[in-house]
Amino acid sequence: MIDSWETVAVIQASAANLRRTVAEAQAVIDRQAAETGRAYRQLGAARRQNRQLVAERTARHRAAILDYLTRH
């Protein structure tokens, strides 16, 4: 038969395991949040670079069209 001290020991061990599991889960969440933040920053940088490249290309095309139209 399990006495009250054994019951307390089992409950304490279960609580310790639960705290460890929660801490491990929080570490995973924190790591994934950091990775997500980095990914969003990289995405923002890529979008800014893409907008700049599109603007430069558009400016070159406009200049080429105007140059063509002024020659003909």
N, C-alpha and C positions, 0 to 999 in steps of 0.2 A: 504494500500500500504506500502511496506517495504521501509524505507528510508535508506540512505547510512550508518547511524550510526548502524542501526539494521543489515545491511549487514556485516559491519565490525565486529560487535559482534558475528554474526554467524560464520564468517570465523575464528575469533580468537578462538572461542570455538571448532570449527572443528580441527584447528591446535593443540590446547592443547590436544584434544582426540587422535589425530594422534601421537603426541609426546609420550603420555602415552602408547599407543599401541606398538609403536616402542620400548620403554624402557622395557615393559613387554616381548616382543618377544626377545630382546637382553638378558634379564635375563634368559629366557628359554634356549636360545642357549648357554650361558655361563655355565649354570648348566649341560646341556647335554654334553658339551665339557669336563667338569671336570669329569663327570661320565664315559665318553668314555676313558679318559686318565687313570683313575683308573682301568678300565676293561682291558685295554691293558697292564698295569703294572702287574696286577694279572695274565693275560695270559702268559706274559713273565716269571714270577716266576714259574708258573705251568709247562711251557715247560722246563725250566732249571732243575726243580726237576725231571721231567719225564726222561730227558736225563741222569741225574745222576743215577736214579734208574735202568734204562735200562743198563747203563754201569756196575753197581754193579752186576746186575743179570747175564750179559754176562760174567763177570769175574768169578763169582761163577760157572757157567756152564762150562767154559773153564777149570777151576781148577778141577772140578769133572771129566770131560772127560779125562784130562791128568792123574789124579789119577787112574782112571779106566784102562787106557791104560798101565800105568806102572805096575799095579798089574797083568795084564793078558798077 
